[in-house]
Amino acid sequence: MKKVVTFGEIMLRLSTPGFTRFVQTQNYDATYGGGEANVAVSLSNYGLDSYFVTKLPQHEIGQAAINHLRRFGVKDNYIVRGGERVGIYFLETGASQRASKVIYDRANSAVTQIKKDEIDWKKVFEKTDWFHWTGITPALGKDAQESLIAACEAAKQAGVTISCDLNFRAKMWTQQEARSVMKPLMKYVDVCIANEEDAEKSLGLTAEHTSIETGVLNESGYFNVALKLKEIYKFKSVAITLRESFSASRNGWSALLLDEKDCKQPYRSSRYEMEIVDRVGGGDSFASGLIFGLLTKSNTKDALEFALAASCLKHSIPGDFNLVSADEVEKLIKSGGSGRVER
């Protein structure tokens, strides 16, 4: 069984029920989620040996977060206990032309104070096949950045494949701050994952003639971004998700992948038109699907199609986690997404 490790923050998610607004709700639905934790859950659901590394307080809320991961088979062997609080994010789910909103309450959470020597990274990466992190983790501050560098160096020494989802968050740091930290980190990365704006905000590469506000995508522009990323940073693979945002409720969804076997032309995936239940975690479900695909599939096409279908299904599931099996993803790929009742 392939062993995968992810490192980041898991937060308490408090979301307004249904499509109610922050100013009108009188209660919140509570669950847990966070970029790398979401990936760990998906990979466990697909049958891989999945480990999540973080720091959480000793109190009951910290334990509840660990218990939530355990529900889905994620291993907690390397989770450090300490600190005083679990990060929180509030979610108001949008509909039609009203966008979703996220409010963070994560300052001084336990993982922002994690020290690089609190984790034996050499032990973590024993017999490990893959290490995944996102641009959210270094945005947590200096301690998280130093711990991430230590993790990447240990993973490299162990011969582990490293993937990064750029995941720029404007509410956590500026473009200038992101670029100053993220660019040096790219030397550790084998597989780079980005969306329609991450490459620009985190690394300064822009797709021409594309507007994320209007949902107009210029395919050749993203092909060129993928080629530039691969050329500049020597990535083995570059994946870019292509989201056409017609409204908060309806999106077009596709992706492209440029791998080490084909440096001239990226592979463009199928396309799904989605009616969205919950968009949060959509990128993480793509990343986890791609990791699984690259670990288990024989070619680029199958790996990318698995990632895209997995992410498409996530958009139909409330919560951060993509609670689907590999078999369900394969069924979607074969059926094309009719949505017929299974009897």
Secondary structure, DSSP 8 states (H G I E B T S, - for coil): --EEEEES--EEEEE-STT--TTT-S--EEEEE-HHHHHHHHHHHTT-EEEEE-EE-SSHHHHHHHHHHHHTT-B-TT-EE-SS---EEEEE--BTTB--EEEEE-TT-GGGG--GGGS-HHHHTTT--EEEEETTTGGG-HHHHHHHHHHHHHHHHTT-EEEEE----TTT--HHHHHHHHHHHGGG-SEEEE-TTHHHHHH----TT-BTTTTB--HHHHHHHHHHHHHHH--SEEEEEEEEESSSSEEEEEEEEE-TT-SS--EE---EEEE-S--TTHHHHHHHHHHHHHHH-SSHHHHHHHHHHHHHHHTTSSSSS----HHHHHHHHHH-S------
